[in-house]
Amino acid sequence: MGVIPERIEVHVSGNILKNVKGVIVPNTNGLKGVKAAAIIGMLGGNPKKGMEVLADVKLNTYLNVQTY
């Protein structure tokens, strides 16, 4: 995309929404929840990695999550 979107929409099942509340999102210094996962994925995720989409997220990306 090249730019940070003003808004993103996330669609998950009720089960995912409930379960993710207690799961730490990888490479986020302990953040939890759908919002944290969506933001870190938008800012630094690598969709080519499949289930490891957040594996390459860098510290500066995590710091940018704090602004959202």
Contacts in CASP RR format, 6 or more apart in sequence:
PFRMAT RR
TARGET T0000
AUTHOR 0000-0000-0000
METHOD contacts of the structure
MODEL  1
MGVIPERIEVHVSGNILKNVKGVIVPNTNGLKGVKAAAIIGMLGGNPKKG
MEVLADVKLNTYLNVQTY
4 42 0 8 1.000
4 43 0 8 1.000
5 42 0 8 1.000
8 38 0 8 1.000
8 39 0 8 1.000
8 42 0 8 1.000
10 34 0 8 1.000
10 35 0 8 1.000
10 38 0 8 1.000
12 20 0 8 1.000
12 34 0 8 1.000
16 34 0 8 1.000
17 34 0 8 1.000
20 32 0 8 1.000
20 33 0 8 1.000
20 34 0 8 1.000
20 37 0 8 1.000
21 32 0 8 1.000
21 33 0 8 1.000
22 32 0 8 1.000
22 33 0 8 1.000
23 32 0 8 1.000
23 33 0 8 1.000
24 30 0 8 1.000
24 31 0 8 1.000
24 32 0 8 1.000
25 31 0 8 1.000
25 32 0 8 1.000
25 33 0 8 1.000
25 36 0 8 1.000
25 37 0 8 1.000
25 40 0 8 1.000
25 54 0 8 1.000
26 54 0 8 1.000
26 55 0 8 1.000
26 57 0 8 1.000
27 40 0 8 1.000
27 54 0 8 1.000
27 55 0 8 1.000
27 57 0 8 1.000
27 58 0 8 1.000
27 61 0 8 1.000
27 62 0 8 1.000
28 36 0 8 1.000
28 40 0 8 1.000
28 57 0 8 1.000
28 62 0 8 1.000
28 65 0 8 1.000
29 62 0 8 1.000
31 40 0 8 1.000
31 62 0 8 1.000
31 65 0 8 1.000
35 68 0 8 1.000
36 65 0 8 1.000
37 54 0 8 1.000
39 65 0 8 1.000
39 68 0 8 1.000
40 54 0 8 1.000
40 57 0 8 1.000
40 61 0 8 1.000
40 62 0 8 1.000
40 65 0 8 1.000
41 53 0 8 1.000
41 54 0 8 1.000
41 57 0 8 1.000
43 57 0 8 1.000
43 61 0 8 1.000
43 64 0 8 1.000
43 65 0 8 1.000
44 54 0 8 1.000
44 56 0 8 1.000
44 57 0 8 1.000
44 58 0 8 1.000
44 61 0 8 1.000
45 53 0 8 1.000
45 54 0 8 1.000
45 56 0 8 1.000
45 57 0 8 1.000
46 52 0 8 1.000
46 53 0 8 1.000
46 55 0 8 1.000
46 56 0 8 1.000
47 53 0 8 1.000
49 55 0 8 1.000
49 56 0 8 1.000
END
